[in-house]
Amino acid sequence: MARSSVIVIGAGVAGLSSALEIAERGIGVEIVERGRALGEGSCSWMAGGMLAPWCERATTEPEVAAWGASSIGWWAERFPETVLKGSLVVAQSRDAPELARFAARTERFEWVDGDRIAALEPDLAGRYRRALFFPDEAHLDPRRALAALAGQLQARGVAIRFGVELAPQDAQAEVVVDCRGLAARDALTDLRGVRGEMIVVRSPDVSLQRPVRMLHPRLPLYIVPRGNGLFMIGATMIESERRGPVSVRSAVELLNAAYALHPAFGEAEIVELGADLRPAFPDNLPQLRQSGRVLHANGLFRHGFLLAPTLAQRAADTVSSLLSSETNHADLHQRRRA
Ligand SMILES: Cc1cc2nc3c(=O)[nH]c(=O)nc-3n(C[C@H](O)[C@H](O)[C@H](O)COP(=O)(O)OP(=O)(O)OC[C@H]3O[C@@H](n4cnc5c(N)ncnc54)[C@H](O)[C@@H]3O)c2cc1C
C-alpha cells in the first residue's frame, strides 16, 4: 500500500466522519474497511439514527448534550435528508411519573397536551394526555447517512478500500486514525461491548413524523420512522458481549412497545431483526487517545451519530497539528543540513 498522509481504519460512522473532516481540511486521506461493503460488520448499520442530545441528557452525562447539540447542524449540512422535526416522549398512564422524572433531568422541551400531540402526530390522537416535545432534535436514516458520507468522500477523491483488514501498527501513513469500533480492544483494553438489539417493521397503516420514545421504568424504547412505511424499533441495552441473533425476550419487548404505541403495529411485517455491540469506555463517553502516530477515536457507545461529528472534528484537528509539527520538524531538519 502506497504511503499516504493519513489512513483511517474502519468505515463506520466514526471512520467516515473523521475522514471527511480530515479531507475537508485539505489533507490526503484514505480509508480501509475489512467489510466487503458499507455497513458490513459495522455497529453503525444497526443504529436508530436519533440526534437527540436533550433526550439523552435525561439519562447520560452532561457532555453528551454539550457535544451532541452541534451534530444536528453538521448532519443537516452534509446529509440534507436529516429530518429536523424534533422528538416526542410519551409514557403509558401507569408510567406517567416517569415523564415528570425525565423532564426534571433535562431541558429544551415543551409539555404538550392531547390536542398538541394530535397536531404533531395525528396517528397518536386520543392515545396520550401529556407528552414532552423536544422541538430542536432531529433524526436520520443511518444507512443512507453513511452512504452520503461515503459519496462525499469519493467525490473528494478519498478512496475507501473495502475487504482490507489492517492493524494500526502496519499502516503505511504519517498518521493513522483507528476507528475500528469494538475491534480496537487489542489497543484499548478498557473498551467494552454493550449489546443492542433492534427490529425494523413495515406498517403502511401508521404514520409518524418524528421519533417517539416510550418511557418505562425498566425498558425505555423508541420508534424511529424511516419513510416508506418502515420503522426502526430500538433498542435494548444489555451489559453483555454476547453476539448473535435477537433473543425472544427482547423481540417480545420491542414489539410490545410498538403495539402499545399504536395497535396498527400489530399488523406490521417484520423486515429485519438485528443486534450488535456498542463500543463503550467505562464512563460511556467517547475518547480520542493518541499513541505515537496512531489516534484512537472510539467509545461512541449509544451516541454514534450524535457524537461522531465532535469526535471527528477533534480527530481532524489533532491530525492537522501532528502533520504540521512533522512538517516543521522536517523543515528544521533540512535547514540545519543546508
Ligand atoms: C441497536 C443499536 C441502536 C443504536 N442507536 C443509535 C442511535 O439511535 N443514535 C446513535 O447516535 N447511535 C446509536 N447506536 C450506537 C452506534 O451505532 C455506535 O455508537 C456506532 O455505530 C459506533 O461507531 P464506530 O464507527 O465506532 O464503530 P463501527 O460502526 O462498528 O465501525 C467500525 C468499523 O471498523 C471496521 N474494522 C474493524 N477492524 C478493522 C480492521 N482491522 N481493518 C479494517 N476495518 C476494520 C469494522 O468492519 C467496522 O465497519 C446504536 C447501536 C445499536 C447496536
Ligand as a Chemical Component Dictionary entry (heavy atoms), coordinates in Angstrom:
data_LIG
# 
_chem_comp.id                   LIG 
_chem_comp.type                 NON-POLYMER 
_chem_comp.pdbx_formal_charge   0 
_chem_comp.three_letter_code    LIG 
# 
loop_
_chem_comp_atom.comp_id 
_chem_comp_atom.atom_id 
_chem_comp_atom.alt_atom_id 
_chem_comp_atom.type_symbol 
_chem_comp_atom.charge 
_chem_comp_atom.model_Cartn_x 
_chem_comp_atom.model_Cartn_y 
_chem_comp_atom.model_Cartn_z 
_chem_comp_atom.pdbx_ordinal 
LIG C1  C1  C 0 -29.268 -1.375 18.180 1  
LIG C2  C2  C 0 -28.447 -0.125 18.211 2  
LIG C3  C3  C 0 -29.069 1.120  18.148 3  
LIG C4  C4  C 0 -28.323 2.298  18.174 4  
LIG N1  N1  N 0 -28.965 3.502  18.030 5  
LIG C5  C5  C 0 -28.247 4.649  17.971 6  
LIG C6  C6  C 0 -28.907 5.913  17.750 7  
LIG O1  O1  O 0 -30.121 6.000  17.619 8  
LIG N2  N2  N 0 -28.142 7.037  17.667 9  
LIG C7  C7  C 0 -26.792 6.996  17.785 10 
LIG O2  O2  O 0 -26.142 8.050  17.701 11 
LIG N3  N3  N 0 -26.123 5.805  17.993 12 
LIG C8  C8  C 0 -26.832 4.642  18.093 13 
LIG N4  N4  N 0 -26.202 3.439  18.299 14 
LIG C9  C9  C 0 -24.750 3.425  18.569 15 
LIG C10 C10 C 0 -23.919 3.468  17.323 16 
LIG O3  O3  O 0 -24.373 2.522  16.415 17 
LIG C11 C11 C 0 -22.440 3.239  17.680 18 
LIG O4  O4  O 0 -22.031 4.146  18.669 19 
LIG C12 C12 C 0 -21.563 3.467  16.457 20 
LIG O5  O5  O 0 -22.012 2.682  15.398 21 
LIG C13 C13 C 0 -20.098 3.152  16.704 22 
LIG O6  O6  O 0 -19.444 3.520  15.510 23 
LIG P1  P1  P 0 -17.952 3.167  15.177 24 
LIG O7  O7  O 0 -17.655 3.770  13.861 25 
LIG O8  O8  O 0 -17.085 3.471  16.340 26 
LIG O9  O9  O 0 -17.935 1.555  15.079 27 
LIG P2  P2  P 0 -18.449 0.636  13.880 28 
LIG O10 O10 O 0 -19.678 1.187  13.262 29 
LIG O11 O11 O 0 -18.515 -0.762 14.401 30 
LIG O12 O12 O 0 -17.303 0.755  12.785 31 
LIG C14 C14 C 0 -16.053 0.120  12.934 32 
LIG C15 C15 C 0 -15.654 -0.375 11.562 33 
LIG O13 O13 O 0 -14.296 -0.807 11.598 34 
LIG C16 C16 C 0 -14.172 -1.950 10.766 35 
LIG N5  N5  N 0 -12.962 -2.659 11.207 36 
LIG C17 C17 C 0 -12.740 -3.261 12.399 37 
LIG N6  N6  N 0 -11.488 -3.760 12.447 38 
LIG C18 C18 C 0 -10.880 -3.479 11.270 39 
LIG C19 C19 C 0 -9.595  -3.702 10.723 40 
LIG N7  N7  N 0 -8.621  -4.319 11.434 41 
LIG N8  N8  N 0 -9.302  -3.256 9.458  42 
LIG C20 C20 C 0 -10.278 -2.615 8.739  43 
LIG N9  N9  N 0 -11.535 -2.348 9.207  44 
LIG C21 C21 C 0 -11.821 -2.772 10.466 45 
LIG C22 C22 C 0 -15.455 -2.720 11.031 46 
LIG O14 O14 O 0 -15.720 -3.627 9.979  47 
LIG C23 C23 C 0 -16.472 -1.582 11.098 48 
LIG O15 O15 O 0 -17.039 -1.296 9.834  49 
LIG C24 C24 C 0 -26.913 2.241  18.286 50 
LIG C25 C25 C 0 -26.277 0.982  18.347 51 
LIG C26 C26 C 0 -27.028 -0.193 18.319 52 
LIG C27 C27 C 0 -26.327 -1.544 18.360 53 
# 
loop_
_chem_comp_bond.comp_id 
_chem_comp_bond.atom_id_1 
_chem_comp_bond.atom_id_2 
_chem_comp_bond.value_order 
_chem_comp_bond.pdbx_ordinal 
LIG C1  C2  SING 1  
LIG C2  C3  SING 2  
LIG C2  C26 DOUB 3  
LIG C3  C4  DOUB 4  
LIG C4  N1  SING 5  
LIG C4  C24 SING 6  
LIG N1  C5  DOUB 7  
LIG C5  C6  SING 8  
LIG C5  C8  SING 9  
LIG C6  O1  DOUB 10 
LIG C6  N2  SING 11 
LIG N2  C7  SING 12 
LIG C7  O2  DOUB 13 
LIG C7  N3  SING 14 
LIG N3  C8  DOUB 15 
LIG C8  N4  SING 16 
LIG N4  C9  SING 17 
LIG N4  C24 SING 18 
LIG C9  C10 SING 19 
LIG C10 O3  SING 20 
LIG C10 C11 SING 21 
LIG C11 O4  SING 22 
LIG C11 C12 SING 23 
LIG C12 O5  SING 24 
LIG C12 C13 SING 25 
LIG C13 O6  SING 26 
LIG O6  P1  SING 27 
LIG P1  O7  DOUB 28 
LIG P1  O8  SING 29 
LIG P1  O9  SING 30 
LIG O9  P2  SING 31 
LIG P2  O10 DOUB 32 
LIG P2  O11 SING 33 
LIG P2  O12 SING 34 
LIG O12 C14 SING 35 
LIG C14 C15 SING 36 
LIG C15 O13 SING 37 
LIG C15 C23 SING 38 
LIG O13 C16 SING 39 
LIG C16 N5  SING 40 
LIG C16 C22 SING 41 
LIG N5  C17 SING 42 
LIG N5  C21 SING 43 
LIG C17 N6  DOUB 44 
LIG N6  C18 SING 45 
LIG C18 C19 SING 46 
LIG C18 C21 DOUB 47 
LIG C19 N7  SING 48 
LIG C19 N8  DOUB 49 
LIG N8  C20 SING 50 
LIG C20 N9  DOUB 51 
LIG N9  C21 SING 52 
LIG C22 O14 SING 53 
LIG C22 C23 SING 54 
LIG C23 O15 SING 55 
LIG C24 C25 DOUB 56 
LIG C25 C26 SING 57 
LIG C26 C27 SING 58 
# 
